[in-house]
Amino acid sequence: MLQHRFSSLSSKLVSVVTAGAIATTLIAPSALAQTAAGQPAKAAASPAPESAPKSAPDKKTKDAARKAFEAGQKAFKAGNFAEAAESFQKANGILPTPHAEYWIGMSLAGQESTLNEAVEALQVFLSNPAKDKVGEQKVAEATAKLAELQAKQSGELQLSTDPKGATVSVDGVAQPGVTPLTLKLAPGKHKLEVAAMDYQPQTLEVEVTGGKKVESQLKLEPLLAPPPPAPAVAPPPPPVTQPKPAPAEAVAAPPPSARSNTPAYITLGLAGAGVVVGSIFGFQALSAKSDFNDNPTGKKADDVERNALISDMAFGVAVTLGLTGVVLLTSPETEDAGAAPTASKLEFTPYASTKGGGANARFTF
């Protein structure tokens, strides 16, 4: 089948050359030199036709172009795409045709290492006004192959920032260098993170198409300046604390003085003296009475009365003072501890009457 296409294509090429329907400029010798060195040359676009008609190629030129074209067909059939591309480029350099451009593109597309060159060669073929002479099927195949290759081809993003010198991360991967940068990215959407000192970091989403260039310019916003510090306000002076007056020393109340029993003892002593005096005068009264009974006289009667009176008075004083002394010894202490002690004083008042006599005793303490 391939041989049949090759024979048909060869016959068409001969007929076209013979009729002089296509006359173009030969490919530059430098392209052939690169092909011979093993580096596939890029397909050269056919220049715009000049106003003056060119002469038809001679038989020798046509034979050389046909020979190179046939060698390319043979290599392509064998799967040797590098050699096929070299032969088709040679044929196109001798006599440019859309047929040679088509096979150049398809030969380069068969090699993984010439992806970008294959895209350019197919774009050259599809932009040739005479591409329909190759046939609608081959034009459709070239269009589909170009779309397939472009999907694999990296896109190019030219990123610039204001100001320059920003660092860039693509999909979380830091990129070498700073802006402006030219990044080769796989087709599709990518997330870019751009950062620069003293500027707010920004995030940018771009969509890259294989084989195409995208330009993006980004203006960075400066970081918000921190608010100026609030003016320092002097702290209010500490409150003046008045020194607390030293607590007045508690005036210790003098310990309560023990109550003195001296007044009681004196009173009891006086009571005892009263008993002694009463006893003495009582004996004298009894003796005087005995004398009066033996020899009653007025004088003896007076002695009896006087001695009995003094005895009664002494015993009355003794009883009074005795009771007072007992009370002083046995009564509880009621004197205020803070009150000044009062001086003790004994008042003794005797009394006498026609019926008897006695004494009143008053002791103040």
C-alpha positions, 0 to 999 in steps of 0.5 A: 500500500505504501509503495503504491502511495509512493509510486502515485506521489512520485508520478504526481510530483513529476507531472507537477514539475513538468507542468511548471505549476510550482516554482519556489526558492530552493532551501538554504544550503545551511539547512542541508549542512545541518541535516548532514551533520545529524541535526534535523533542520527546521522546515523553511516556510515558502517565501512569498511569490515574487511578481516576476515569474521564475523559470521552470527547473531543469531536468537535472534538478527535478531528478535530484529532488525525486531521488531524495524524495524516494529515499525519504519514502523508503526510510520512512517505510522502514521506520527510520524517521531520522533518515527519512526526515533528512531525505525529505528536507533534502528534496524540499531544499532542491525543489520545495513542495507541500508533499515534502513539507508534509513528510518532513513533519510526519518524519519528525513527529515519529521521533520523541526528541524532535517534538518542537521541530515536528510542531513547527514543520507541521505548522509550516505545511498547514500554512502553505496555500498549496497544502490541498494538493497533498490530499484532504486525508493528509491535511486532516492527518497533519492537523490531528498530529499537530494537535496531539504534539502540541498537547505534549509540548511545553508552553512558554510563560514570560513573567515580569513583575513591577518591581523586578527581582521577585522569586517565583514558585510554580505549583509549590516548586521554587523556580531558579532566578528572579523576575523577569523569567521565562518559564517552560510549563506543561500545558494546562493550569498552573498556580504561581506564587510570587514574592518579593521583600517588602511586598505582599506575596501574590498568587497567580493562576495561568493556563498554558497551551502547548507550543504557545507563549503567554506573557504575564505582568504583575504589579506587586503591592507594598506591605502595609506599613505598621501603624506608628507607635502610640505616643508614650504617655508618662505613667501617673505619679504614684499616689503619695502615701502618708506615713501611717502614724505609729500605733500608740503604744497601749498604755498598759493598765497598772496591774490591779493592786492586791487588796490590802487586809490591813484595815480588816486586821486593824478593825479586828485588833480594835475589836479585841481591845474593846473586849479587853476594856469591856472585860476589865471594866465589867470586873470592876463593876462587879467588884464595885457592886459587891462593895455596894452590897456590903456597904451601900453608899452613893459613891459606890453606887456611882462607881458601879454605874460608871464601870458598868457603862464603860464595860457596856460601851467597850463590849459594844465597840468590840462587837461592832468592830469585830463584825466590820473586820469579818466583813472586810476579810470575807467580802469580794474585791469591788474596787475599780482597778483604775480608781485611786485608792482611798485612805482608810479612816475609823470613826468611833463615837461613844454615847451614854444615857441614863438607861445605858451607854455604848459606842458607834464605830464607822470605818471608811476604806 
